[in-house]
Amino acid sequence: MSDKYKEFRPNWENEVPVEGSYRSIFKWGAPDGFKSPNEKLYKVMKDKFNLTDDDFKEKIYLGNEKVEANKEIALKPEQIEMFRKIVGEENVKLDDYSRVDVAYGMTLYDSLRLRRGIVENIPDVVLYPRDRDDIEKIVKYCNEELIPVYVFGGGSSVTRGLEAVKGGVTLDLRPHFNKVIEFNEKNQTITVEAGMSGPKLEETLNNAVKLFGAKRAYTCGHFPQSFEGSSVGGWVVTRGAGQNSTYFGKIEDMVMQQEYVTPTGVIVSDPFPAQAVGPSIDHIMMGSEGAYGVLTHVTLKIFRLMPENQRKFSYIFKSWEDAQAAAREIMQSQFGFPSVFRLSDPEETDIALKLYSVDGTILDKMMSIKGYKKMERCLFLGFTDGETKFTKNVKKQLHKICKKHGAMYLTSYPTKHWEKGRFNDPYLREALVDYGIMIDTMECSVTWDSMPKVHAGVREFCKSRPNTVNMTHMSHVYPQGANLYFIFIAKMDTVEEYLDYQQGILDNIQKYGASMSHHHGIGKMFAPWIEDSIGKNQLEVFRALKKHFDPNNIMNPGGTMAFDLPDEEKRVRKY
């Protein structure tokens, strides 16, 4: 995306955050990574939000101040000393920065609070466990002393999943607990410690020939948009999905085996590809978000790395209805699935064509000439993965279906531009929020027959707020339905205004019968909606498991999964 402006250009932030500052905690991505709107997108925002260049001359709430928690440590000196004995003096942190750093993720609410110096819900102590033995000793001691335990992996949570609401200790797995335990080429699996980062895992697999003497290179196949700051453990405990999930599957499709340390003992699932020995322990533990115990080790399926076989594509449809029909037929025709599958509704398409440098090009002119009207047309982009003849056939069959439903082929140009920004597009958030423009995402799972109702109903609420952008795309697609991803952009002045609007979107996702989350998880932010979403009896099953694994409620307490959420905070569906 070009950064050149012909007219006024805001002074978008491009300085590495001040060391020890709030911004160094809440900033998305690498400290030296930045992204700002191009001129076309900037003009769209000015027009949409009734702003002028003067509104972009002064930034607000940058968060460059030094972190000051002003939260007293509630643990006893002898308890802290015990932790020093367990993990070593150097692996116990009591300073304000370390405590705040592990309590906040990438939730916009986190950013808005830290920008204003609002610090809430941090642990008393941060511990860096060196191995599983350390974790077992910590959990055992905390259970005896009734000390709350939280876990920090990569810090990419967007659901307030990390917040230490009850104080206690947070186990930061980044420094030590990030190693490969076993690479098994025969089974095509890898076992790693839960603190392994996404990029480190992918780099390891890509270099399997050199590192392990493997016959070929491999890939994890799991690439969430937060990939740069994510951890393997985080993927598993939130039941996450990567952008290539339509082919590779969600994380629950990739997990072969897990190990957890719980207050009532160690849980190790079986390593088989499939079995019928009662309910699956793996599926019981996945998605538990640290409320049952600490995930220590994960064995994942891996896949052959064959980038030379990727075949990129992009199409434009005349309407959202045509695009949905084509998407469903693609997924139900049984010729195989593309890897990345991203279909934008008209409003997102309008923004995407500017973001991906298509607006104003010959492709844009061709679309207009052939009757693909702005704010009606829908962009579909993606690519294939797998064996060469497979990927060729998938693209060929997909092309036929798109043409059948009136789509125009746009070459691979938009897809290549999307791919360049697939992990750093979220960097735009900081540039916008610096000027009081909020951007946030909510996602849900729908079936094909409920998709039109959910899309229209949630959009109706989103657009009921004047001067608000609401973009939606379909991703993570299945023969039976898809994930709908709602993104809003709006000028807001207060944290309360943001929370009220965000909660309204979630109320309407719930109202129209979609799943409250497809891959972000629930955390503490979405917990008020979970009982009404899945059903009271179903939640009671989760509660029974919680009582078994964690009878003293020391594991991620304070609203996670609604286990100890007061009744008055629950959100009930309104018809």
TABELUR-V551118 format. One record per residue. N is the residue number from 1. RES is the residue in three letters. PHI is phi in degrees with one decimal (* if undefined). PSI is psi in degrees with one decimal (999 if undefined). Layout:
N&RES&PHI&PSI ; N&RES&PHI&PSI
//
This chain:
1&MET&*&122.1 ; 2&SER&-66.6&140.9 ; 3&ASP&-103.5&7.0 ; 4&LYS&-81.6&133.6 ; 5&TYR&-118.2&140.5 ; 6&LYS&-88.1&-26.2 ; 7&GLU&-117.5&-152.8 ; 8&PHE&-58.4&134.5 ; 9&ARG&-121.4&121.3 ; 10&PRO&-59.5&155.4 ; 11&ASN&-83.8&71.0 ; 12&TRP&-58.9&137.9 ; 13&GLU&-64.3&128.2 ; 14&ASN&-140.9&29.2 ; 15&GLU&-106.9&139.9 ; 16&VAL&-59.1&133.3 ; 17&PRO&-55.2&146.6 ; 18&VAL&-60.4&133.7 ; 19&GLU&-59.8&132.8 ; 20&GLY&81.2&8.4 ; 21&SER&-93.4&165.4 ; 22&TYR&-60.7&-39.3 ; 23&ARG&-62.7&-32.8 ; 24&SER&-66.8&-16.0 ; 25&ILE&-92.3&-48.4 ; 26&PHE&-88.3&-14.3 ; 27&LYS&-60.8&133.8 ; 28&TRP&-72.1&132.6 ; 29&GLY&78.7&-159.3 ; 30&ALA&-64.3&144.4 ; 31&PRO&-56.1&-33.1 ; 32&ASP&-102.3&19.0 ; 33&GLY&-102.3&129.9 ; 34&PHE&-140.8&152.9 ; 35&LYS&-152.3&135.0 ; 36&SER&-130.3&157.5 ; 37&PRO&-62.5&143.6 ; 38&ASN&-75.5&174.6 ; 39&GLU&-62.9&-37.8 ; 40&LYS&-64.4&-43.1 ; 41&LEU&-68.2&-38.1 ; 42&TYR&-60.2&-42.4 ; 43&LYS&-68.3&-35.0 ; 44&VAL&-61.2&-44.1 ; 45&MET&-66.1&-42.5 ; 46&LYS&-58.4&-45.2 ; 47&ASP&-67.0&-44.4 ; 48&LYS&-66.7&-38.6 ; 49&PHE&-100.9&9.8 ; 50&ASN&55.0&47.9 ; 51&LEU&-110.3&164.9 ; 52&THR&-125.2&174.2 ; 53&ASP&-58.3&-29.7 ; 54&ASP&-62.0&-29.8 ; 55&ASP&-71.6&-11.0 ; 56&PHE&-114.0&23.8 ; 57&LYS&-97.2&-21.8 ; 58&GLU&-127.8&123.5 ; 59&LYS&-78.6&156.4 ; 60&ILE&-128.0&143.6 ; 61&TYR&49.7&63.7 ; 62&LEU&-75.3&-28.1 ; 63&GLY&76.3&28.8 ; 64&ASN&-85.6&1.5 ; 65&GLU&-72.2&156.3 ; 66&LYS&-68.2&138.4 ; 67&VAL&-64.4&127.7 ; 68&GLU&-134.9&112.7 ; 69&ALA&-81.0&-40.3 ; 70&ASN&53.6&37.0 ; 71&LYS&-120.1&114.7 ; 72&GLU&-66.3&148.4 ; 73&ILE&-80.7&120.7 ; 74&ALA&-87.8&-17.2 ; 75&LEU&-69.6&152.3 ; 76&LYS&-76.6&151.2 ; 77&PRO&-55.1&-37.9 ; 78&GLU&-69.7&-28.9 ; 79&GLN&-70.4&-42.6 ; 80&ILE&-63.6&-39.6 ; 81&GLU&-63.1&-37.1 ; 82&MET&-62.9&-40.6 ; 83&PHE&-64.5&-34.9 ; 84&ARG&-64.5&-37.8 ; 85&LYS&-67.1&-34.3 ; 86&ILE&-74.5&-49.1 ; 87&VAL&-109.6&-7.8 ; 88&GLY&97.2&145.8 ; 89&GLU&-51.5&-43.5 ; 90&GLU&-71.0&-12.1 ; 91&ASN&-107.3&20.3 ; 92&VAL&-120.5&121.9 ; 93&LYS&-119.4&129.9 ; 94&LEU&-119.3&-4.5 ; 95&ASP&-73.0&157.4 ; 96&ASP&-58.4&-45.8 ; 97&TYR&-61.8&-46.9 ; 98&SER&-61.3&-38.1 ; 99&ARG&-71.2&-39.3 ; 100&VAL&-73.3&-37.6 ; 101&ASP&-56.5&-37.7 ; 102&VAL&-92.7&-0.3 ; 103&ALA&-99.6&-9.2 ; 104&TYR&-125.3&142.0 ; 105&GLY&-113.7&-136.7 ; 106&MET&-108.5&14.4 ; 107&THR&-60.7&136.9 ; 108&LEU&-59.2&-34.5 ; 109&TYR&-60.3&-36.2 ; 110&ASP&-61.7&-48.3 ; 111&SER&-60.8&-45.0 ; 112&LEU&-63.8&-37.8 ; 113&ARG&-70.4&-47.4 ; 114&LEU&-67.1&-32.8 ; 115&ARG&-58.5&-30.1 ; 116&ARG&-97.9&6.2 ; 117&GLY&73.1&20.9 ; 118&ILE&-89.1&112.1 ; 119&VAL&-112.8&122.8 ; 120&GLU&-134.7&152.5 ; 121&ASN&55.0&64.7 ; 122&ILE&-116.0&156.6 ; 123&PRO&-72.2&161.7 ; 124&ASP&-76.5&-35.3 ; 125&VAL&-140.4&144.0 ; 126&VAL&-109.8&130.0 ; 127&LEU&-117.4&141.2 ; 128&TYR&-109.3&86.1 ; 129&PRO&-63.1&142.4 ; 130&ARG&-93.8&-26.3 ; 131&ASP&-159.9&-179.9 ; 132&ARG&-65.2&-33.6 ; 133&ASP&-59.0&-42.6 ; 134&ASP&-58.7&-44.7 ; 135&ILE&-65.2&-41.3 ; 136&GLU&-61.6&-43.2 ; 137&LYS&-66.5&-40.1 ; 138&ILE&-63.5&-49.5 ; 139&VAL&-63.7&-40.9 ; 140&LYS&-61.4&-46.4 ; 141&TYR&-67.2&-42.2 ; 142&CYS&-64.6&-35.0 ; 143&ASN&-67.3&-38.9 ; 144&GLU&-66.5&-38.1 ; 145&GLU&-95.0&-0.5 ; 146&LEU&58.1&46.5 ; 147&ILE&-101.4&124.3 ; 148&PRO&-61.0&145.2 ; 149&VAL&-125.3&127.1 ; 150&TYR&-122.8&160.5 ; 151&VAL&-129.9&136.7 ; 152&PHE&-119.5&124.5 ; 153&GLY&-107.8&-77.3 ; 154&GLY&-112.0&-22.9 ; 155&GLY&87.3&18.4 ; 156&SER&-97.6&11.9 ; 157&SER&-58.2&137.4 ; 158&VAL&-118.0&26.3 ; 159&THR&-131.7&18.3 ; 160&ARG&59.1&37.3 ; 161&GLY&-73.3&-17.4 ; 162&LEU&-100.2&-12.8 ; 163&GLU&-64.6&125.8 ; 164&ALA&-85.6&74.1 ; 165&VAL&-59.3&-32.5 ; 166&LYS&-105.7&14.2 ; 167&GLY&74.3&-137.4 ; 168&GLY&78.2&-138.6 ; 169&VAL&-122.8&148.8 ; 170&THR&-118.0&128.9 ; 171&LEU&-89.2&113.2 ; 172&ASP&-94.2&110.6 ; 173&LEU&-84.6&-7.5 ; 174&ARG&-62.6&-46.3 ; 175&PRO&-65.1&-41.0 ; 176&HIS&-123.4&-32.5 ; 177&PHE&-94.4&66.7 ; 178&ASN&-146.5&32.6 ; 179&LYS&-104.9&158.0 ; 180&VAL&-80.1&129.9 ; 181&ILE&-94.4&-42.7 ; 182&GLU&-155.7&136.9 ; 183&PHE&-112.5&121.3 ; 184&ASN&-121.5&96.7 ; 185&GLU&-71.0&-31.2 ; 186&LYS&-63.8&-44.7 ; 187&ASN&-84.0&-11.0 ; 188&GLN&56.6&58.2 ; 189&THR&-138.9&162.5 ; 190&ILE&-139.6&138.1 ; 191&THR&-112.0&128.0 ; 192&VAL&-134.9&161.3 ; 193&GLU&-74.7&150.2 ; 194&ALA&-64.9&-20.4 ; 195&GLY&-83.7&1.4 ; 196&MET&-60.2&129.9 ; 197&SER&-79.0&155.3 ; 198&GLY&-56.4&-51.6 ; 199&PRO&-59.8&-38.6 ; 200&LYS&-67.4&-39.3 ; 201&LEU&-62.6&-46.5 ; 202&GLU&-65.1&-41.7 ; 203&GLU&-61.2&-41.7 ; 204&THR&-61.1&-46.1 ; 205&LEU&-69.2&-38.5 ; 206&ASN&-62.5&-27.7 ; 207&ASN&-106.3&28.2 ; 208&ALA&-61.7&-31.9 ; 209&VAL&-61.7&-46.4 ; 210&LYS&-74.9&-42.3 ; 211&LEU&-78.8&-36.1 ; 212&PHE&-122.4&1.0 ; 213&GLY&69.3&27.8 ; 214&ALA&-70.2&164.2 ; 215&LYS&-78.2&-21.6 ; 216&ARG&-156.7&173.4 ; 217&ALA&-86.6&154.5 ; 218&TYR&-131.0&171.3 ; 219&THR&-137.7&155.4 ; 220&CYS&-82.4&-24.0 ; 221&GLY&73.4&6.5 ; 222&HIS&-118.7&108.1 ; 223&PHE&-133.6&77.1 ; 224&PRO&-66.3&160.2 ; 225&GLN&-60.8&-26.0 ; 226&SER&-87.4&16.0 ; 227&PHE&-45.3&-45.3 ; 228&GLU&-58.3&-33.1 ; 229&GLY&-113.8&18.4 ; 230&SER&-100.2&163.9 ; 231&SER&-127.4&156.6 ; 232&VAL&-60.4&-42.4 ; 233&GLY&-61.1&-40.9 ; 234&GLY&-62.6&-40.2 ; 235&TRP&-55.5&-45.8 ; 236&VAL&-73.3&-47.5 ; 237&VAL&-73.4&-13.6 ; 238&THR&-106.8&-0.4 ; 239&ARG&55.4&55.0 ; 240&GLY&-74.8&172.0 ; 241&ALA&-137.3&144.0 ; 242&GLY&-97.7&167.0 ; 243&GLN&-67.5&-14.8 ; 244&ASN&-100.9&20.7 ; 245&SER&-70.4&-21.5 ; 246&THR&-60.7&-28.7 ; 247&TYR&-100.4&-49.4 ; 248&PHE&-82.6&-22.4 ; 249&GLY&96.6&166.1 ; 250&LYS&-75.4&176.3 ; 251&ILE&-63.6&-32.6 ; 252&GLU&-66.4&-19.2 ; 253&ASP&-81.7&-14.9 ; 254&MET&-102.4&-22.3 ; 255&VAL&-74.0&129.0 ; 256&MET&-101.5&-36.1 ; 257&GLN&-157.6&148.3 ; 258&GLN&-137.0&154.8 ; 259&GLU&-131.2&132.4 ; 260&TYR&-127.7&144.4 ; 261&VAL&-102.7&116.4 ; 262&THR&-116.1&164.5 ; 263&PRO&-60.4&-22.0 ; 264&THR&-103.5&12.1 ; 265&GLY&130.2&177.2 ; 266&VAL&-87.9&135.2 ; 267&ILE&-112.0&124.1 ; 268&VAL&-126.4&120.7 ; 269&SER&-81.9&165.7 ; 270&ASP&-77.4&154.3 ; 271&PRO&-94.3&17.0 ; 272&PHE&-85.4&152.6 ; 273&PRO&-67.8&-24.8 ; 274&ALA&-166.7&153.4 ; 275&GLN&-163.3&169.5 ; 276&ALA&-133.7&64.4 ; 277&VAL&-119.8&64.6 ; 278&GLY&80.8&-175.7 ; 279&PRO&-58.5&153.4 ; 280&SER&-78.9&120.5 ; 281&ILE&-62.2&-37.2 ; 282&ASP&-57.3&-46.1 ; 283&HIS&-75.5&-25.3 ; 284&ILE&-65.7&-40.2 ; 285&MET&-85.1&-35.7 ; 286&MET&-64.0&137.2 ; 287&GLY&85.3&1.2 ; 288&SER&-81.0&-9.1 ; 289&GLU&54.0&38.2 ; 290&GLY&78.8&5.2 ; 291&ALA&-83.5&-15.4 ; 292&TYR&-102.6&-30.1 ; 293&GLY&173.5&-174.5 ; 294&VAL&-97.3&118.3 ; 295&LEU&-69.7&124.5 ; 296&THR&-108.4&-43.5 ; 297&HIS&-134.4&145.8 ; 298&VAL&-135.5&134.0 ; 299&THR&-106.7&123.7 ; 300&LEU&-115.4&146.5 ; 301&LYS&-67.9&147.2 ; 302&ILE&-126.8&166.5 ; 303&PHE&-132.7&151.6 ; 304&ARG&-64.2&135.1 ; 305&LEU&-86.1&115.4 ; 306&MET&-136.7&63.0 ; 307&PRO&-62.4&-23.9 ; 308&GLU&-66.6&-16.7 ; 309&ASN&-96.2&-2.6 ; 310&GLN&-65.4&135.2 ; 311&ARG&-126.9&112.4 ; 312&LYS&-86.4&151.5 ; 313&PHE&-153.1&158.5 ; 314&SER&-156.2&146.1 ; 315&TYR&-139.0&159.2 ; 316&ILE&-122.7&131.3 ; 317&PHE&-105.3&157.8 ; 318&LYS&-78.6&-21.3 ; 319&SER&-153.3&161.7 ; 320&TRP&-64.8&-35.1 ; 321&GLU&-65.6&-45.0 ; 322&ASP&-61.1&-41.2 ; 323&ALA&-65.8&-42.9 ; 324&GLN&-62.1&-42.5 ; 325&ALA&-62.6&-41.7 ; 326&ALA&-66.6&-42.0 ; 327&ALA&-60.6&-44.6 ; 328&ARG&-63.5&-42.2 ; 329&GLU&-65.7&-39.0 ; 330&ILE&-58.5&-45.6 ; 331&MET&-76.7&-19.3 ; 332&GLN&-104.6&1.8 ; 333&SER&-88.7&-8.1 ; 334&GLN&64.1&31.8 ; 335&PHE&-100.9&4.5 ; 336&GLY&110.5&164.5 ; 337&PHE&-113.5&143.8 ; 338&PRO&-67.3&165.0 ; 339&SER&-85.1&-62.9 ; 340&VAL&-91.8&131.9 ; 341&PHE&-140.3&102.1 ; 342&ARG&-131.0&117.6 ; 343&LEU&-125.3&116.8 ; 344&SER&-98.4&142.9 ; 345&ASP&-76.1&175.5 ; 346&PRO&-56.8&-42.7 ; 347&GLU&-69.2&-40.6 ; 348&GLU&-68.0&-37.3 ; 349&THR&-57.6&-42.2 ; 350&ASP&-60.0&-42.8 ; 351&ILE&-71.8&-42.6 ; 352&ALA&-61.9&-39.9 ; 353&LEU&-64.5&-26.7 ; 354&LYS&-79.8&-42.9 ; 355&LEU&-64.9&-36.8 ; 356&TYR&-95.5&17.3 ; 357&SER&61.2&33.1 ; 358&VAL&-95.3&-33.3 ; 359&ASP&-56.6&126.1 ; 360&GLY&89.5&-4.9 ; 361&THR&-86.9&177.8 ; 362&ILE&-62.0&-32.9 ; 363&LEU&-62.5&-41.5 ; 364&ASP&-62.9&-43.7 ; 365&LYS&-65.4&-40.0 ; 366&MET&-63.6&-39.1 ; 367&MET&-61.0&-44.9 ; 368&SER&-64.6&-43.1 ; 369&ILE&-61.0&-37.6 ; 370&LYS&-90.0&9.1 ; 371&GLY&89.9&17.3 ; 372&TYR&-90.4&97.6 ; 373&LYS&-82.1&142.9 ; 374&LYS&-61.3&143.0 ; 375&MET&65.8&13.8 ; 376&GLU&-127.9&-34.9 ; 377&ARG&-72.2&155.2 ; 378&CYS&-132.6&132.0 ; 379&LEU&-92.6&131.1 ; 380&PHE&-122.2&124.6 ; 381&LEU&-141.2&160.1 ; 382&GLY&168.6&-168.7 ; 383&PHE&-157.8&168.5 ; 384&THR&-102.8&158.9 ; 385&ASP&-137.3&154.0 ; 386&GLY&126.8&-162.4 ; 387&GLU&-66.9&150.0 ; 388&THR&-60.0&-44.0 ; 389&LYS&-70.7&-32.2 ; 390&PHE&-63.5&-50.1 ; 391&THR&-65.2&-34.8 ; 392&LYS&-64.7&-43.2 ; 393&ASN&-68.6&-41.1 ; 394&VAL&-58.5&-46.9 ; 395&LYS&-65.1&-39.3 ; 396&LYS&-63.1&-47.7 ; 397&GLN&-69.4&-39.1 ; 398&LEU&-60.3&-42.0 ; 399&HIS&-60.3&-44.1 ; 400&LYS&-59.7&-43.8 ; 401&ILE&-68.5&-41.3 ; 402&CYS&-62.1&-43.6 ; 403&LYS&-64.5&-39.3 ; 404&LYS&-58.3&-34.7 ; 405&HIS&-97.6&21.1 ; 406&GLY&82.9&19.3 ; 407&ALA&-85.4&152.9 ; 408&MET&-107.2&132.1 ; 409&TYR&-74.6&131.2 ; 410&LEU&-108.8&15.8 ; 411&THR&66.1&-165.3 ; 412&SER&-96.2&3.8 ; 413&TYR&-56.1&-53.0 ; 414&PRO&-62.6&-37.1 ; 415&THR&-64.2&-41.2 ; 416&LYS&-62.8&-38.0 ; 417&HIS&-72.0&-37.3 ; 418&TRP&-61.9&-43.5 ; 419&GLU&-62.3&-36.1 ; 420&LYS&-61.2&-33.0 ; 421&GLY&-107.8&12.4 ; 422&ARG&-61.4&-28.7 ; 423&PHE&-106.8&-18.5 ; 424&ASN&-109.3&0.8 ; 425&ASP&-56.5&-36.9 ; 426&PRO&-62.3&-16.4 ; 427&TYR&-61.0&-21.9 ; 428&LEU&-58.8&-27.7 ; 429&ARG&-55.1&-47.7 ; 430&GLU&-64.6&-39.0 ; 431&ALA&-61.0&-40.6 ; 432&LEU&-75.6&-45.5 ; 433&VAL&-65.4&-25.8 ; 434&ASP&-55.9&-26.2 ; 435&TYR&-111.7&18.6 ; 436&GLY&80.5&15.8 ; 437&ILE&-100.7&116.4 ; 438&MET&-89.7&138.6 ; 439&ILE&-135.5&127.2 ; 440&ASP&-149.3&165.4 ; 441&THR&-130.1&142.7 ; 442&MET&-132.0&142.1 ; 443&GLU&-134.8&158.1 ; 444&CYS&-153.4&167.3 ; 445&SER&-110.6&135.0 ; 446&VAL&-136.3&158.4 ; 447&THR&-91.9&166.2 ; 448&TRP&-60.9&-39.2 ; 449&ASP&-75.6&-23.2 ; 450&SER&-92.1&-12.7 ; 451&MET&-57.0&-48.5 ; 452&PRO&-59.3&-41.0 ; 453&LYS&-65.7&-45.6 ; 454&VAL&-65.7&-46.6 ; 455&HIS&-59.7&-49.7 ; 456&ALA&-67.3&-42.7 ; 457&GLY&-67.2&-45.7 ; 458&VAL&-67.6&-40.9 ; 459&ARG&-62.9&-37.7 ; 460&GLU&-59.1&-43.1 ; 461&PHE&-66.1&-47.0 ; 462&CYS&-57.2&-41.7 ; 463&LYS&-82.2&-6.6 ; 464&SER&-68.9&-19.2 ; 465&ARG&-86.4&120.1 ; 466&PRO&-59.7&152.0 ; 467&ASN&55.3&49.8 ; 468&THR&-130.3&133.2 ; 469&VAL&-88.3&132.1 ; 470&ASN&-131.3&107.4 ; 471&MET&-104.7&143.6 ; 472&THR&-136.9&138.4 ; 473&HIS&-135.8&156.5 ; 474&MET&-97.9&130.2 ; 475&SER&-150.0&172.3 ; 476&HIS&51.9&71.7 ; 477&VAL&-103.0&147.6 ; 478&TYR&-134.4&164.9 ; 479&PRO&-60.3&-25.0 ; 480&GLN&-102.3&-5.8 ; 481&GLY&165.4&-154.4 ; 482&ALA&-162.9&173.4 ; 483&ASN&-91.1&132.3 ; 484&LEU&-106.5&130.0 ; 485&TYR&-115.7&111.5 ; 486&PHE&-98.5&128.6 ; 487&ILE&-123.7&126.4 ; 488&PHE&-116.9&148.6 ; 489&ILE&-130.5&126.4 ; 490&ALA&-155.0&149.5 ; 491&LYS&-83.2&119.5 ; 492&MET&-134.1&149.5 ; 493&ASP&-103.7&-21.4 ; 494&THR&-134.2&158.7 ; 495&VAL&-64.5&-37.4 ; 496&GLU&-64.2&-39.3 ; 497&GLU&-63.0&-42.5 ; 498&TYR&-61.9&-47.8 ; 499&LEU&-61.9&-41.3 ; 500&ASP&-62.9&-42.2 ; 501&TYR&-70.0&-43.1 ; 502&GLN&-61.4&-43.2 ; 503&GLN&-65.2&-33.3 ; 504&GLY&-64.7&-38.4 ; 505&ILE&-63.5&-45.6 ; 506&LEU&-64.0&-38.4 ; 507&ASP&-57.8&-39.8 ; 508&ASN&-79.5&-30.5 ; 509&ILE&-60.3&-44.0 ; 510&GLN&-65.5&-44.4 ; 511&LYS&-57.9&-40.4 ; 512&TYR&-91.7&8.8 ; 513&GLY&85.2&18.4 ; 514&ALA&-85.9&161.6 ; 515&SER&-66.8&141.6 ; 516&MET&-68.9&-18.6 ; 517&SER&-156.2&142.1 ; 518&HIS&-101.0&-35.8 ; 519&HIS&-154.1&-6.7 ; 520&HIS&-79.2&-21.7 ; 521&GLY&88.7&-170.7 ; 522&ILE&-114.1&-46.1 ; 523&GLY&57.3&-145.5 ; 524&LYS&-100.9&-20.4 ; 525&MET&-75.4&-38.5 ; 526&PHE&-100.5&0.3 ; 527&ALA&-56.9&-35.8 ; 528&PRO&-58.2&-21.1 ; 529&TRP&-95.8&-9.8 ; 530&ILE&-68.7&-40.8 ; 531&GLU&-63.9&-43.7 ; 532&ASP&-68.6&-29.6 ; 533&SER&-72.5&-48.1 ; 534&ILE&-98.7&-18.5 ; 535&GLY&108.1&143.2 ; 536&LYS&-61.3&-44.6 ; 537&ASN&-63.1&-39.9 ; 538&GLN&-64.2&-42.1 ; 539&LEU&-65.9&-32.3 ; 540&GLU&-64.5&-31.6 ; 541&VAL&-63.2&-44.5 ; 542&PHE&-61.8&-39.7 ; 543&ARG&-64.4&-39.1 ; 544&ALA&-63.3&-40.0 ; 545&LEU&-65.7&-40.3 ; 546&LYS&-58.6&-44.7 ; 547&LYS&-65.2&-31.9 ; 548&HIS&-72.4&-52.0 ; 549&PHE&-74.8&-30.8 ; 550&ASP&-142.2&68.2 ; 551&PRO&-61.6&-24.1 ; 552&ASN&-98.6&5.9 ; 553&ASN&52.7&51.1 ; 554&ILE&-97.8&-14.2 ; 555&MET&-90.7&110.8 ; 556&ASN&47.3&51.8 ; 557&PRO&-76.3&167.0 ; 558&GLY&107.6&32.9 ; 559&GLY&110.4&-10.7 ; 560&THR&-57.2&129.8 ; 561&MET&56.6&17.4 ; 562&ALA&66.7&16.8 ; 563&PHE&-64.0&-38.9 ; 564&ASP&-124.9&36.1 ; 565&LEU&-85.1&129.0 ; 566&PRO&-60.9&144.8 ; 567&ASP&-57.0&-35.6 ; 568&GLU&-68.5&-14.3 ; 569&GLU&-93.7&-6.0 ; 570&LYS&-73.9&141.0 ; 571&ARG&-101.4&122.2 ; 572&VAL&-106.8&140.6 ; 573&ARG&-55.1&135.7 ; 574&LYS&-113.9&128.1 ; 575&TYR&-107.9&999
//
